[in-house]
């Protein structure tokens, strides 16, 4: 029999075991090719003034290479070990290690590059769909065209050819370093089944849960005023990271076995067939896979957390635009404002105008402000704008009182304040006492006037008194009046914005027009574009990792299924039906895939909860949507593993 015949027969024989590997390889190549195709797509040049699409995608493609390469190398390790007995048999019949390596290399060459060709074709076909999704996220009205990029093809071939060389090097080192006897023992495993758990594992189990809970607790206190300087804040972040990662490892190494052992003890050893096939197996399997599961859980939590935060920012774009510029358009320079309103009148666009005079001062807030990260207790000053309630019309403040309006959600956590208490407004004649009576996040002026700390609204009479005695130096180089414009028909927003941008493009460049004019619509567009691109890239990388990690867990289940096939044969001979065994397998896969998923979801939830307010105004809805999608996609691999076990059970007798 020639070597070519052996190669073809082996390929045909093993294709049923390689189908998911082929799928993952095709999927990885398709993702990478379509992703790199976007980098060279000229239609991304429409995103001027934001993150450059090509540059962002190019940088992210490096991470994509790392994820795919690690997965393919790991998958190859699993499959080469599964074929160790076959390699040993080849040596027994007289084939040298060199010829065996050539046989495997030729087989991998057909499989690998055949899959790569399919992946490139799939990536080309899907590149237009991916571009359409990106344009939909960014709200860009440009036609997505199907383009075949020679540069992307060259880059894809080079990258995956390099990965193939690494795989062949790994196979060569494996074959070279194994003796015939060791090849027949590679897959043999010895599980130490003891009736009593060692004290060491009990301690690890308790510590694992304690470390994770400790990391969660510190994360809830991170921006709550408990850590009052940057050194403490950094130390707390490092502690959270260390506790959660170490705790996760100990959780898989000891906590799972500890909890399941307690369940088994409560049943006094009388376990049903479902519990034998699920609990008993998990107790021993997770300890040996602790490091792998820790990596998968940590990176899953990172992917879910980053995607949630970027989606929170994208989801909150409209609300943040209202915080940044509460009126549709705003101006500091009255001449520029007049030019804009004249253009609106000419276009027949109706609007309402708001005029707000303003002055700046420092406010002593020591009596109402709690612990802050960046201010000492003896220096709790807020330097911000002060306006009159008569300028707003719908706000009424009593004499001697003040209201803080427009305090951003992020600053609330860094600068916690009581809603009532005594304040002191610093003037040229000393400190004027005022009583704080209410704090609201509703913005009344653009972000520039308050810097996120809001503006103080006072009674008209108090405003006039404070203006007369304010520090003259505090009013230099700052706007002292503001003009806000709200359209009566927001359906004319795009038309009005075109007039606004045309005015900016023809204005005096040395006048720094963007610092003296504000557009709520422009801020929303910029926010959606920049965060939409980040969300797209993070989602792309997260999907790649989801597929690869799901495949890795599936490959591990394939290995376990082959090892446990003899046990299923015995159980079938004892009278258990396929349905009995399959129910136990379903419980087992629920734990195998469910435990890493649930732990990863908890990690990401507490990570997002600790600092979501820095990214937007709404946490729950975006985070839940991301977690549900991730769970659904992840569960597919659990279902595939059940289908595989069903075949193993059927073939066991």
C-alpha positions as semicolon CSV with decimal commas, in nm:
position;residue;x (nm);y (nm);z (nm)
1;X;0,000;0,000;0,000
2;X;0,146;0,337;-0,104
3;X;0,182;0,635;0,131
4;X;-0,068;0,833;-0,078
5;X;-0,335;0,566;-0,027
6;X;-0,269;0,566;0,349
7;X;-0,302;0,946;0,355
8;X;-0,637;0,939;0,173
9;X;-0,776;0,654;0,386
10;X;-0,668;0,823;0,708
11;X;-0,822;1,149;0,597
12;X;-1,151;0,978;0,515
13;X;-1,146;0,785;0,842
14;X;-1,075;1,086;1,065
15;X;-1,293;1,342;0,889
16;X;-1,584;1,269;1,126
17;X;-1,361;1,366;1,419
18;X;-1,224;1,672;1,243
19;X;-1,551;1,826;1,127
20;X;-1,572;2,083;1,407
21;X;-1,201;2,158;1,372
22;X;-1,260;2,220;1,001
23;X;-1,562;2,437;1,083
24;X;-1,362;2,639;1,335
25;X;-1,074;2,679;1,089
26;X;-1,308;2,787;0,807
27;X;-1,484;3,023;1,048
28;X;-1,155;3,167;1,175
29;X;-1,019;3,226;0,823
30;X;-1,352;3,377;0,712
31;X;-1,359;3,613;1,009
32;X;-1,000;3,719;0,961
33;X;-1,027;3,766;0,584
34;X;-1,351;3,965;0,606
35;X;-1,210;4,167;0,898
36;X;-0,890;4,256;0,709
37;X;-1,095;4,329;0,396
38;X;-1,263;4,608;0,591
39;X;-0,920;4,758;0,661
40;X;-0,862;4,811;0,288
41;X;-1,218;4,917;0,208
42;X;-1,217;5,283;0,088
43;X;-1,574;5,337;0,210
44;X;-1,447;5,356;0,571
45;X;-1,283;5,688;0,484
46;X;-1,623;5,855;0,537
47;X;-1,556;5,851;0,913
48;X;-1,355;6,171;0,918
49;X;-1,295;6,329;1,257
50;X;-1,345;6,001;1,443
51;X;-1,140;5,689;1,496
52;X;-0,994;5,590;1,161
53;X;-1,169;5,269;1,065
54;X;-0,876;5,112;0,880
55;X;-0,626;5,187;1,158
56;X;-0,856;5,054;1,432
57;X;-0,930;4,735;1,239
58;X;-0,562;4,687;1,153
59;X;-0,460;4,709;1,518
60;X;-0,740;4,475;1,625
61;X;-0,648;4,217;1,360
62;X;-0,331;4,144;1,562
63;X;-0,546;4,032;1,856
64;X;-0,760;3,830;1,616
65;X;-0,447;3,651;1,490
66;X;-0,343;3,570;1,848
67;X;-0,686;3,426;1,937
68;X;-0,710;3,212;1,623
69;X;-0,345;3,096;1,642
70;X;-0,370;2,988;2,007
71;X;-0,693;2,803;1,933
72;X;-0,556;2,619;1,630
73;X;-0,238;2,518;1,813
74;X;-0,439;2,396;2,111
75;X;-0,685;2,207;1,890
76;X;-0,396;2,044;1,706
77;X;-0,249;1,934;2,041
78;X;-0,574;1,760;2,129
79;X;-0,605;1,585;1,794
80;X;-0,242;1,474;1,771
81;X;-0,275;1,316;2,118
82;X;-0,595;1,142;2,012
83;X;-0,403;0,984;1,724
84;X;-0,109;0,876;1,940
85;X;-0,204;0,505;1,922
86;X;-0,237;0,534;1,545
87;X;0,113;0,686;1,528
88;X;0,242;0,405;1,749
89;X;0,089;0,143;1,516
90;X;0,257;0,306;1,217
91;X;0,590;0,268;1,396
92;X;0,513;-0,098;1,479
93;X;0,455;-0,181;1,110
94;X;0,792;-0,031;1,020
95;X;0,729;0,333;0,926
96;X;0,999;0,571;1,044
97;X;0,919;0,884;1,242
98;X;1,017;1,091;0,939
99;X;0,767;0,914;0,711
100;X;0,496;0,935;0,977
101;X;0,560;1,311;1,003
102;X;0,535;1,341;0,623
103;X;0,209;1,146;0,629
104;X;0,056;1,371;0,895
105;X;0,192;1,684;0,724
106;X;0,037;1,586;0,391
107;X;-0,292;1,503;0,558
108;X;-0,289;1,836;0,746
109;X;-0,190;2,019;0,428
110;X;-0,500;1,895;0,245
111;X;-0,727;1,960;0,543
112;X;-0,576;2,293;0,648
113;X;-0,538;2,467;0,312
114;X;-0,864;2,320;0,181
115;X;-1,037;2,474;0,482
116;X;-0,846;2,799;0,426
117;X;-0,973;2,824;0,067
118;X;-1,330;2,766;0,187
119;X;-1,276;3,024;0,462
120;X;-1,151;3,288;0,218
121;X;-1,452;3,229;-0,009
122;X;-1,688;3,248;0,289
123;X;-1,512;3,562;0,416
124;X;-1,542;3,727;0,075
125;X;-1,912;3,640;0,056
126;X;-1,973;3,767;0,410
127;X;-1,758;4,082;0,390
128;X;-2,041;4,287;0,242
129;X;-2,279;4,173;0,517
130;X;-2,022;4,265;0,783
131;X;-1,969;4,605;0,620
132;X;-2,347;4,660;0,614
133;X;-2,365;4,575;0,986
134;X;-2,083;4,821;1,057
135;X;-2,252;5,099;0,858
136;X;-2,582;5,025;1,034
137;X;-2,414;5,055;1,376
138;X;-2,238;5,377;1,275
139;X;-2,553;5,513;1,104
140;X;-2,355;5,586;0,786
141;X;-2,558;5,623;0,466
142;X;-2,309;5,471;0,223
143;X;-2,373;5,176;-0,007
144;X;-2,176;4,867;0,101
145;X;-2,017;4,711;-0,206
146;X;-1,868;4,365;-0,246
147;X;-1,494;4,410;-0,305
148;X;-1,223;4,146;-0,327
149;X;-0,905;4,277;-0,169
150;X;-0,577;4,132;-0,299
151;X;-0,398;4,288;0,001
152;X;-0,635;4,110;0,241
153;X;-0,582;3,781;0,054
154;X;-0,204;3,811;0,076
155;X;-0,216;3,898;0,445
156;X;-0,452;3,607;0,521
157;X;-0,239;3,353;0,332
158;X;0,081;3,471;0,504
159;X;-0,073;3,463;0,853
160;X;-0,232;3,120;0,823
161;X;0,069;2,973;0,643
162;X;0,278;3,084;0,942
163;X;0,031;2,917;1,179
164;X;0,051;2,598;0,969
165;X;0,431;2,599;1,003
166;X;0,392;2,626;1,382
167;X;0,147;2,336;1,381
168;X;0,386;2,120;1,179
169;X;0,672;2,211;1,415
170;X;0,454;2,108;1,710
171;X;0,370;1,775;1,544
172;X;0,735;1,709;1,464
173;X;0,842;1,772;1,824
174;X;0,560;1,547;1,951
175;X;0,649;1,255;1,720
176;X;1,022;1,300;1,778
177;X;0,989;1,302;2,156
178;X;0,761;0,999;2,199
179;X;0,858;0,635;2,218
180;X;0,628;0,359;2,093
181;X;0,530;0,267;2,449
182;X;0,458;0,626;2,551
183;X;0,241;0,676;2,243
184;X;0,007;0,403;2,365
185;X;-0,013;0,570;2,708
186;X;-0,072;0,933;2,605
187;X;-0,447;0,912;2,639
188;X;-0,456;0,695;2,947
189;X;-0,571;0,880;3,254
190;X;-0,591;0,774;3,612
191;X;-0,855;0,939;3,822
192;X;-0,796;0,911;4,192
193;X;-1,131;0,835;4,343
194;X;-1,118;0,883;4,714
195;X;-1,399;0,863;4,958
196;X;-1,274;1,150;5,170
197;X;-1,160;1,483;5,032
198;X;-0,810;1,590;5,137
199;X;-0,792;1,886;5,376
200;X;-0,583;2,070;5,116
201;X;-0,866;2,058;4,860
202;X;-1,122;2,168;5,118
203;X;-0,905;2,470;5,205
204;X;-0,859;2,552;4,835
205;X;-1,234;2,523;4,779
206;X;-1,322;2,759;5,063
207;X;-1,047;3,004;4,967
208;X;-1,159;3,004;4,601
209;X;-1,512;3,114;4,689
210;X;-1,383;3,360;4,952
211;X;-1,137;3,521;4,708
212;X;-1,402;3,567;4,440
213;X;-1,652;3,716;4,687
214;X;-1,377;3,940;4,827
215;X;-1,295;4,068;4,478
216;X;-1,665;4,133;4,413
217;X;-1,700;4,327;4,738
218;X;-1,398;4,550;4,669
219;X;-1,532;4,620;4,318
220;X;-1,859;4,749;4,465
221;X;-1,661;4,989;4,687
222;X;-1,419;5,101;4,417
223;X;-1,572;5,440;4,340
224;X;-1,790;5,476;4,649
225;X;-1,553;5,703;4,842
226;X;-1,378;5,425;5,033
227;X;-1,053;5,478;4,840
228;X;-0,966;5,846;4,856
229;X;-0,642;5,875;4,657
230;X;-0,505;5,733;4,334
231;X;-0,256;5,503;4,509
232;X;-0,536;5,336;4,704
233;X;-0,750;5,318;4,390
234;X;-0,475;5,145;4,189
235;X;-0,402;4,906;4,478
236;X;-0,773;4,818;4,496
237;X;-0,789;4,747;4,121
238;X;-0,484;4,520;4,138
239;X;-0,632;4,343;4,441
240;X;-0,961;4,284;4,256
241;X;-0,780;4,140;3,955
242;X;-0,560;3,913;4,167
243;X;-0,841;3,792;4,394
244;X;-1,079;3,713;4,107
245;X;-0,823;3,532;3,888
246;X;-0,666;3,332;4,174
247;X;-1,011;3,268;4,319
248;X;-1,134;3,138;3,983
249;X;-0,843;2,896;3,960
250;X;-0,899;2,772;4,316
251;X;-1,270;2,750;4,243
252;X;-1,211;2,501;3,963
253;X;-0,931;2,328;4,152
254;X;-1,115;2,276;4,477
255;X;-1,448;2,459;4,518
256;X;-1,642;2,257;4,260
257;X;-1,523;1,926;4,408
258;X;-1,589;2,058;4,759
259;X;-1,949;2,160;4,682
260;X;-2,028;1,844;4,487
261;X;-1,873;1,631;4,761
262;X;-2,104;1,798;5,015
263;X;-2,400;1,710;4,791
264;X;-2,280;1,351;4,765
265;X;-2,237;1,328;5,143
266;X;-2,589;1,455;5,202
267;X;-2,711;1,168;4,984
268;X;-2,486;0,928;5,183
269;X;-2,336;0,793;4,860
270;X;-2,668;0,685;4,708
271;X;-2,649;0,860;4,373
272;X;-2,883;0,823;4,079
273;X;-2,748;0,740;3,733
274;X;-2,784;1,108;3,639
275;X;-2,572;1,213;3,937
276;X;-2,311;0,944;3,870
277;X;-2,268;1,062;3,511
278;X;-2,267;1,433;3,602
279;X;-2,155;1,516;3,958
280;X;-1,902;1,239;3,999
281;X;-1,738;1,307;3,662
282;X;-1,725;1,684;3,708
283;X;-1,557;1,653;4,049
284;X;-1,247;1,499;3,893
285;X;-1,246;1,653;3,545
286;X;-1,251;2,019;3,649
287;X;-0,949;1,981;3,874
288;X;-0,733;1,865;3,583
289;X;-0,867;2,141;3,355
290;X;-0,850;2,419;3,617
291;X;-0,595;2,636;3,434
292;X;-0,770;2,607;3,098
293;X;-1,110;2,685;3,250
294;X;-0,962;2,982;3,439
295;X;-0,825;3,129;3,116
296;X;-1,153;3,071;2,930
297;X;-1,358;3,220;3,215
298;X;-1,133;3,524;3,256
299;X;-1,116;3,608;2,886
300;X;-1,492;3,545;2,850
301;X;-1,558;3,788;3,135
302;X;-1,325;4,040;2,973
303;X;-1,499;4,007;2,636
304;X;-1,848;4,036;2,787
305;X;-1,741;4,328;3,008
306;X;-1,577;4,529;2,728
307;X;-1,866;4,465;2,491
308;X;-2,116;4,566;2,762
309;X;-1,928;4,889;2,839
310;X;-1,898;4,986;2,472
311;X;-2,266;4,907;2,416
312;X;-2,358;5,109;2,727
313;X;-2,178;5,408;2,576
314;X;-2,337;5,350;2,235
315;X;-2,681;5,294;2,390
316;X;-2,649;5,612;2,600
317;X;-2,534;5,836;2,312
318;X;-2,861;6,030;2,298
319;X;-2,879;6,083;2,675
320;X;-2,512;6,186;2,691
321;X;-2,571;6,427;2,402
322;X;-2,842;6,597;2,611
323;X;-2,596;6,620;2,903
324;X;-2,324;6,764;2,680
325;X;-2,554;7,014;2,508
326;X;-2,908;7,029;2,653
327;X;-3,028;7,260;2,374
328;X;-3,029;7,156;2,009
329;X;-2,775;7,428;1,931
330;X;-2,583;7,664;2,154
331;X;-2,360;7,967;2,106
332;X;-2,136;8,187;2,315
333;X;-2,066;8,449;2,048
334;X;-2,382;8,654;1,973
335;X;-2,261;8,749;1,623
336;X;-2,213;8,388;1,519
337;X;-2,551;8,303;1,672
338;X;-2,718;8,578;1,468
339;X;-2,569;8,439;1,148
340;X;-2,706;8,094;1,231
341;X;-3,055;8,216;1,324
342;X;-3,067;8,425;1,004
343;X;-2,990;8,111;0,802
344;X;-3,259;7,919;0,991
345;X;-3,513;8,196;0,921
346;X;-3,422;8,190;0,554
347;X;-3,472;7,812;0,544
348;X;-3,809;7,843;0,721
349;X;-3,696;7,647;1,029
350;X;-3,879;7,754;1,345
351;X;-3,697;7,765;1,678
352;X;-3,711;7,890;2,036
353;X;-3,427;8,096;2,180
354;X;-3,288;8,092;2,534
355;X;-3,052;8,354;2,680
356;X;-2,856;8,281;2,999
357;X;-2,608;8,527;3,156
358;X;-2,346;8,350;3,368
359;X;-2,054;8,418;3,603
360;X;-1,797;8,189;3,767
361;X;-1,697;8,142;4,128
362;X;-1,560;7,887;4,373
363;X;-1,803;7,720;4,612
364;X;-1,703;7,580;4,950
365;X;-1,886;7,243;4,963
366;X;-1,711;7,092;5,267
367;X;-2,042;7,061;5,457
368;X;-2,220;6,862;5,187
369;X;-1,942;6,673;5,011
370;X;-1,833;6,326;5,119
371;X;-1,497;6,160;5,062
372;X;-1,356;6,211;4,713
373;X;-1,073;6,057;4,519
374;X;-0,914;6,380;4,410
375;X;-0,991;6,631;4,687
376;X;-0,880;6,649;5,050
377;X;-1,134;6,706;5,324
378;X;-0,998;7,055;5,396
379;X;-1,011;7,162;5,028
380;X;-1,353;7,065;4,898
381;X;-1,409;7,345;4,649
382;X;-1,620;7,343;4,333
383;X;-1,526;7,596;4,066
384;X;-1,822;7,627;3,835
385;X;-2,082;7,855;3,678
386;X;-2,369;8,032;3,854
387;X;-2,690;8,137;3,676
388;X;-3,024;8,289;3,769
389;X;-3,351;8,097;3,791
390;X;-3,520;8,368;3,584
391;X;-3,300;8,268;3,287
392;X;-3,453;7,921;3,280
393;X;-3,816;8,013;3,326
394;X;-3,932;7,674;3,456
395;X;-3,709;7,671;3,767
396;X;-3,791;7,864;4,085
397;X;-3,531;7,897;4,362
398;X;-3,607;8,075;4,690
399;X;-3,385;8,363;4,813
400;X;-3,084;8,239;5,011
401;X;-3,104;7,895;4,850
402;X;-2,937;7,731;4,551
403;X;-2,990;7,424;4,340
404;X;-2,717;7,223;4,166
405;X;-2,825;7,120;3,816
406;X;-2,643;6,906;3,558
407;X;-2,425;6,700;3,794
408;X;-2,311;6,414;3,570
409;X;-2,363;6,052;3,670
410;X;-1,990;5,978;3,667
411;X;-1,906;6,274;3,889
412;X;-2,176;6,173;4,137
413;X;-1,970;5,865;4,219
414;X;-1,640;6,053;4,239
415;X;-1,790;6,349;4,420
416;X;-2,076;6,226;4,644
417;X;-2,281;6,511;4,787
418;X;-2,576;6,551;5,020
419;X;-2,880;6,706;4,856
420;X;-2,918;6,964;5,134
421;X;-2,668;7,152;5,344
422;X;-2,467;7,472;5,384
423;X;-2,250;7,613;5,104
424;X;-2,024;7,915;5,079
425;X;-1,990;8,122;4,759
426;X;-1,650;8,293;4,750
427;X;-1,659;8,660;4,641
428;X;-1,430;8,962;4,655
429;X;-1,598;9,058;4,986
430;X;-1,565;8,713;5,145
431;X;-1,773;8,397;5,164
432;X;-2,148;8,437;5,106
433;X;-2,350;8,158;5,276
434;X;-2,611;7,976;5,068
435;X;-2,829;7,676;5,144
436;X;-2,822;7,385;4,902
437;X;-3,173;7,261;4,834
438;X;-3,163;6,985;4,575
439;X;-2,934;6,822;4,318
440;X;-3,044;6,706;3,974
441;X;-2,864;6,546;3,681
442;X;-3,079;6,737;3,431
443;X;-2,842;6,962;3,236
444;X;-2,944;7,323;3,167
445;X;-2,619;7,440;3,000
446;X;-2,349;7,273;2,788
447;X;-2,087;7,057;2,958
448;X;-1,819;7,324;2,907
449;X;-1,981;7,563;3,155
450;X;-1,987;7,321;3,448
451;X;-1,727;7,064;3,348
452;X;-1,957;6,784;3,464
453;X;-1,992;6,925;3,814
454;X;-2,310;7,109;3,712
455;X;-2,408;7,474;3,752
456;X;-2,558;7,645;4,058
457;X;-2,896;7,809;4,006
458;X;-2,985;8,092;4,247
459;X;-3,266;8,343;4,290
460;X;-3,252;8,645;4,055
461;X;-3,194;8,893;4,341
462;X;-2,914;8,678;4,486
463;X;-2,763;8,645;4,139
464;X;-2,741;9,023;4,095
465;X;-2,577;9,062;4,437
466;X;-2,322;8,788;4,369
467;X;-2,232;8,928;4,026
468;X;-2,148;9,270;4,175
469;X;-1,905;9,125;4,432
470;X;-1,762;8,838;4,222
471;X;-1,388;8,813;4,161
472;X;-1,306;9,001;3,836
473;X;-1,020;8,758;3,767
474;X;-1,264;8,462;3,769
475;X;-1,454;8,609;3,473
476;X;-1,152;8,646;3,239
477;X;-1,119;8,422;2,933
478;X;-1,452;8,249;3,007
479;X;-1,792;8,294;2,839
480;X;-2,026;8,518;3,040
481;X;-2,337;8,460;2,831
482;X;-2,496;8,169;2,651
483;X;-2,755;8,146;2,374
484;X;-2,951;7,822;2,337
485;X;-3,170;7,726;2,043
486;X;-3,434;7,451;2,036
487;X;-3,606;7,354;1,712
488;X;-3,984;7,345;1,722
489;X;-3,987;7,059;1,471
490;X;-3,707;6,810;1,538
491;X;-3,782;6,652;1,203
492;X;-3,585;6,943;1,057
493;X;-3,276;6,856;1,265
494;X;-3,066;6,724;0,975
495;X;-3,144;7,029;0,765
496;X;-3,052;7,260;1,054
497;X;-2,734;7,064;1,120
498;X;-2,628;7,102;0,757
499;X;-2,661;7,479;0,801
500;X;-2,462;7,456;1,126
501;X;-2,176;7,258;0,966
502;X;-2,173;7,485;0,661
503;X;-2,138;7,784;0,893
504;X;-1,848;7,616;1,073
505;X;-1,669;7,529;0,750
506;X;-1,688;7,891;0,627
507;X;-1,612;8,050;0,964
508;X;-1,288;8,204;1,084
509;X;-1,055;7,911;1,163
510;X;-0,857;8,119;1,413
511;X;-1,174;8,189;1,608
512;X;-1,191;7,833;1,749
513;X;-1,555;7,815;1,651
514;X;-1,606;7,465;1,790
515;X;-1,526;7,593;2,140
516;X;-1,794;7,861;2,117
517;X;-2,074;7,663;1,948
518;X;-2,251;7,344;2,050
519;X;-2,465;7,091;1,866
520;X;-2,648;6,811;2,045
521;X;-2,693;6,622;1,719
522;X;-2,321;6,645;1,635
523;X;-2,222;6,507;1,975
524;X;-2,463;6,214;1,934
525;X;-2,326;6,133;1,588
526;X;-1,965;6,145;1,708
527;X;-2,047;5,932;2,012
528;X;-2,228;5,669;1,807
529;X;-1,954;5,662;1,545
530;X;-1,658;5,628;1,783
531;X;-1,825;5,390;2,029
532;X;-1,999;5,202;1,748
533;X;-1,661;5,124;1,591
534;X;-1,522;5,010;1,928
535;X;-1,834;4,800;1,991
536;X;-1,805;4,642;1,645
537;X;-1,438;4,551;1,695
538;X;-1,487;4,421;2,050
539;X;-1,791;4,224;1,937
540;X;-1,596;4,077;1,647
541;X;-1,308;3,970;1,870
542;X;-1,551;3,847;2,137
543;X;-1,737;3,636;1,882
544;X;-1,409;3,486;1,765
545;X;-1,309;3,399;2,119
546;X;-1,656;3,261;2,190
547;X;-1,633;3,026;1,892
548;X;-1,277;2,916;1,973
549;X;-1,335;2,862;2,346
550;X;-1,660;2,678;2,274
551;X;-1,475;2,453;2,029
552;X;-1,200;2,388;2,285
553;X;-1,452;2,278;2,547
554;X;-1,625;2,067;2,283
555;X;-1,295;1,900;2,189
556;X;-1,236;1,822;2,557
557;X;-1,579;1,659;2,572
558;X;-1,492;1,451;2,265
559;X;-1,182;1,327;2,447
560;X;-1,378;1,249;2,763
561;X;-1,649;1,076;2,562
562;X;-1,396;0,840;2,403
563;X;-1,237;0,766;2,742
564;X;-1,573;0,696;2,907
565;X;-1,706;0,481;2,622
566;X;-1,612;0,162;2,808
567;X;-1,813;0,273;3,112
568;X;-2,119;0,333;2,896
569;X;-2,083;-0,018;2,754
570;X;-2,094;-0,162;3,108
571;X;-2,395;0,051;3,204
572;X;-2,579;-0,054;2,887
573;X;-2,513;-0,422;2,968
574;X;-2,650;-0,364;3,319
575;X;-2,981;-0,261;3,164
576;X;-2,966;0,118;3,147
577;X;-3,125;0,256;2,831
578;X;-2,985;0,521;2,598
579;X;-3,239;0,765;2,743
580;X;-3,117;0,700;3,099
581;X;-2,756;0,768;3,004
582;X;-2,842;1,066;2,787
583;X;-3,024;1,241;3,074
584;X;-2,712;1,204;3,286
585;X;-2,500;1,341;3,000
586;X;-2,732;1,641;2,967
587;X;-2,678;1,720;3,335
588;X;-2,304;1,677;3,288
589;X;-2,290;1,920;2,994
590;X;-2,505;2,164;3,185
591;X;-2,228;2,172;3,446
592;X;-1,938;2,153;3,199
593;X;-2,052;2,450;2,995
594;X;-2,278;2,617;3,250
595;X;-2,026;2,662;3,533
596;X;-1,763;2,853;3,327
597;X;-2,043;3,055;3,165
598;X;-2,210;3,152;3,494
599;X;-1,878;3,237;3,662
600;X;-1,776;3,446;3,359
601;X;-2,111;3,628;3,361
602;X;-2,076;3,708;3,732
603;X;-1,720;3,833;3,681
604;X;-1,827;4,059;3,394
605;X;-2,135;4,186;3,581
606;X;-1,937;4,304;3,883
607;X;-1,666;4,449;3,659
608;X;-1,925;4,647;3,461
609;X;-2,117;4,748;3,774
610;X;-1,808;4,899;3,936
611;X;-1,751;5,161;3,665
612;X;-2,033;5,160;3,410
613;X;-2,127;5,521;3,495
614;X;-1,802;5,637;3,331
615;X;-1,937;5,515;2,995
616;X;-2,304;5,607;2,988
617;X;-2,633;5,661;3,161
618;X;-2,797;5,315;3,140
619;X;-2,641;4,991;3,257
620;X;-2,903;4,718;3,291
621;X;-3,056;4,696;2,944
622;X;-2,730;4,693;2,739
623;X;-2,560;4,451;2,978
624;X;-2,853;4,208;2,982
625;X;-2,874;4,211;2,600
626;X;-2,502;4,131;2,567
627;X;-2,517;3,855;2,830
628;X;-2,824;3,691;2,678
629;X;-2,668;3,687;2,329
630;X;-2,342;3,545;2,464
631;X;-2,529;3,277;2,660
632;X;-2,737;3,170;2,358
633;X;-2,431;3,141;2,131
634;X;-2,229;2,964;2,399
635;X;-2,509;2,714;2,464
636;X;-2,488;2,592;2,105
637;X;-2,162;2,413;2,186
638;X;-2,321;2,248;2,488
639;X;-2,597;2,114;2,263
640;X;-2,340;1,992;2,009
641;X;-2,155;1,803;2,283
642;X;-2,481;1,633;2,389
643;X;-2,536;1,526;2,026
644;X;-2,181;1,387;2,015
645;X;-2,230;1,194;2,341
646;X;-2,554;1,055;2,203
647;X;-2,356;0,900;1,919
648;X;-2,094;0,766;2,163
649;X;-2,366;0,604;2,378
650;X;-2,531;0,453;2,071
651;X;-2,201;0,303;1,956
652;X;-2,104;0,178;2,303
653;X;-2,308;-0,141;2,263
